[in-house]
Amino acid sequence: MYDFESEPPYEEMERMAEQLMTRTKHRPTVGIICGSGLSSLADLLGDNDIIPYSEIPNFPCSTVKGHSGQLIFGKLSGRSVVCMKGRIHPYEGHPMWKCAMPVRLMKLCGIKYLIVTNAAGGLNPSFNNGDIMIIKDHINFPGLSGNHPLRGVNDERWGPRFPALNGAYCVELRELVRKIALEKGAGDFLREGVYCMLGGPNFETVAEVRMLQLLGGDCAGMSTCHEVIVAKHCGLGVIGLSLISNKAVSDYAAREYANHDEVLATALQRSKLLENIVSGVVAELTG
């Protein structure tokens, strides 16, 4: 085992993927990352092989409530998938490349598509708790300040030095999600918008919420963007879903406060519907 201070070489990542493949009979084409309180998505997988993060060399471990820390291979809607039951956040002390490393590992395990889910605070005044937002774009604040998952030497075997991110959340996949979500009865609370990633772990100040609203943000969270950037860099199709778990506070006179228990409670409320949407989407992905 190595203790890398920077991203492992491509060859080492290949070895890690090969080791994982010896521990499962599945050959996944879809990867799923479960957000806060959304780990029930992973419980849908049948005929599964469960590998704790702690048993994967050089793999970061999750420490946040609602993130179990297991890589699960199994069947969903008749397709082989791999699911991260618990994601890795930069605020836990990991460098950005390490938080996104699981995406590259899943790529080497064979996935063609990545579905990322998260629980996020609603910035858009028209959004309500329990709404489901299809991500159409993002604002990556850590990346704008140089804290970026692609920082460092670029290996062209992953992707180009300067990847374009317009179309990271491609129109065709967003339309597929919309179709499935409407079929599953989510029409009254289905939204589409821009996700803002902040460093965390604190929730936003009133001034920060107002700034994000002025910039066109519809919801805010502490994850996702680095995973999507790496997925796009290495050629994966990306689907992003945000569960609006709380309303961001934009009024200095307000007496309510955002808290993680509220996030988990809202996730529990919508978990079954999200499971149905993700299952339906996976069933229609090809390749």
N, C-alpha and C positions, 0 to 999 in steps of 0.2 A: 504494500500500500504506500502511496505517495501522499505527501502533504503539500499540495500545490499552493503557492502564493499568487499565482496567476493561472489563467485558464489552462487545463491540461492539453497537451498536444493532441492533434486529431487521432493519431495512432493509439494513444492511451484511451481516448473516448471510444474508439472501436473495440478495444479490449474489454472495456466496461460493458458495452452493449452485448458483446459476445458472451460474457459471463452471465448477464441477465437472461439471454436467450436459452442458456442451458437450464434455467430454473423454471421455464414455462413452456407449455406446449403450444401457446398461442403466438401468432405472428400478426401483430396489430397493424391496422391501416388508419386508425383514428386515435388521437390522444385527447384526454379530457383533464382539465385542471379544475378542481373543486374549490370554490371560494369559501369565505367564512360562513359556517353553518350549513353549507351545501354538500357536505360529505355523503349525504344519502344517495347522491348520484352514483357514487362508487358502489353502493350496496345493490344496485340494479344488476351488476355484472354476474352472469351465471358461469358455472364451471370454472371458477376463478383460481388463480394462483396469486397469493399475497406475499409480498416481499417488503418487510419494514425498511425504511430509509437507513436505519442504523446498520443494516446488513449489506449495504451497497457501498463499496469502497469509494471514498472521496465525495460521497453524496451528502449535501447539507441536510440537517434535520430541522423540522418545524417545531416551534415552541409555543404556538399561539392556541388558545382555547378555540375549539371548533375545527382544528386542523390535526388529523390523527397521525399523519406521517407514515403512510403506506403507499407503495406502488402496487397497483392491482391490475393483473392481466385477466381478461375474461371475455365473455360473449355478451353483446348488447344488440338487440334487434337483428340477430343472426350474423353479426359482424364481430371480428376480433378487434378489441380495443384495449388500450392501456390507460389507466386512470390514476392521477395523483390525488390521493385522499389526504389533502393538506398541501398547501403551497409554501414556498419559502419567500420571506419578505426581507427587503434590505434593512428595515429597522430592527431586525433581530440580530444585526451585527455582521451579516454576510456581505461581501462585495457584490456589486450588481451582476458581474459575469457568472458568479456562482448561483445566484438566485435564478438565472435563466438557463443554467447548464442542463437541468432536466429536460428542457425542450430539445436540445441538440441530442441528448441521449435517446429520447423517444424517436427522434428522426432516424437515428442509426438503427433503432429497433424496427423501423419500417413504416412509420406513420406517414400519411400524405396530408392529413388534415389535423388541425388543432382547434379544440373548442375550449375557450377560456371563460370561466364564470367568476363573478365577484359580487360581493355585497358592497353597495356604495351609497353615499349620502346624496340626497336629491338637491341639486342647485336650481333647477328649473322650477319656478313657482307653480307651474301647472302639474308637476309630478306629485304623486302621492305614495305613501308607504305601501309596499307590496306591488308597485308597478314593475314591469319587466322591460328593460331597455335594451334594444339591439344596438350594439356599438357601431357607429358609422365612421368614427374617427377618434383620435385622442390628442391630448396635450400632455406631453411628457416633461414635467417640470424638473425632475432630477437630471434628465438627459440634456435639457437646455443649459444646465449649469455644469455640464461635463461629466456627470456621474452616469455613465452610459455602458450598457452591456457589451457593446462592440469596441470599446476603448482598448487600445493595445494593438499588437501586431495582427494583421488580418491574414487568415489562411483561406485562399481562394477556393479550397475544396468545400468550405461552408457556403461562401457567397462573396459578392463583390465588396471592395473596400468602401464604396459609397452607395449603399442600397437606397432606392427610392421607396418612400413609404405611402405615397398616394396609392390608393387601392389596396392597402394592407387588409382592410375589411371589405372584401370585394362585393360588388353589387349583387352578383348572382347568388352568392351564399347568403347574403342578407335577405334577399327575396325568398329563398328557400326557407329560412327561419321564420319569416313573416307568414308564409303560407301554412307551415306546420303549426305555428302558434295560434293562428286563427282557427284552424281545424280543431285544436285542443281546447278552444273556448277562452282564449286569453285576450280577445278583442277589446274588452272594456278597459284593460290596463296595460296594453302593449304600447311601447314608446320606441323612438329611435333618437339617438343623440350622440353627443361628444363626451367622452370619459376623460377626466383630468386625474393624472397621477401625482400625488404629493408624497413626500418622504415619510411622514408620520414619525412616531406612533401617536401623536396627539391629533385630535379632531381639529378642524379649521377654526380660526378666529372669525369674528364677524367681518372684519376688514378683508380677510382672505376670501371669504365666501362672496362678498360683493365684487371683489376683483375678478374672481373666476366667472361670475355671472356676466360681467362686462366683456370678458374675453370669449364668451360663447360656450362656456362649459355647461353641461346639463346634469352631470353628477360627478362626484369626487371620491377617490379611494386611494389606497396605498400599495397597489399591485398592478399586474397585468401588462403595462406598457413594455417593460423590458422583455417579457415573455413573447409578446406579439412581434416586437422588433427582431428578436432572434429567429422566431418562426418565419417571418417574411424573408429574413436574410438567407435562410437555408431552404427556401422554396416551398414552404408549407401553405396550404389554404387555411385561412383563419376565420373563425366565428367567435364573436365576443358577446356575452350576455351579462348585463348588470341588473341585479335585483336592488331596487331602491328600498333600502332597509330603514332609513331615517331621513328626516328633512334637515338639511343643513341650516343652522341658525344664522339669520341675516339681520336680526333686529336687536339692537343693544338693550331694549327694554324686556326682551324675552327672558323667561325664567326656566324654560326647559333646557336640557343639556343632552347632547349626543352621548351615547354610551354603548359599549360592546354588547351588553345583554339585550338591548333593544334590537341590535343588528341580528343576533342569533334568533331572537323570538320571531322576527319578521321572516327570516330564512325558513324557519320551521313551518310558518303559515303557508308559504308558497312552494315548499319543497316538492310536493307531489306534482304540481303543475309543471315545474321546471324539469322534473324527471321525465314527464310525458313529452315535453317539447324536445329535450335532448335525444330521447329514444327515437322519436319520429324523424329528427334530422339525421341521426346516424343511419337509420334504415334507408335513407335516400342518397347518401353520399356514395359516389362511385370511385373506383380506382384503388 
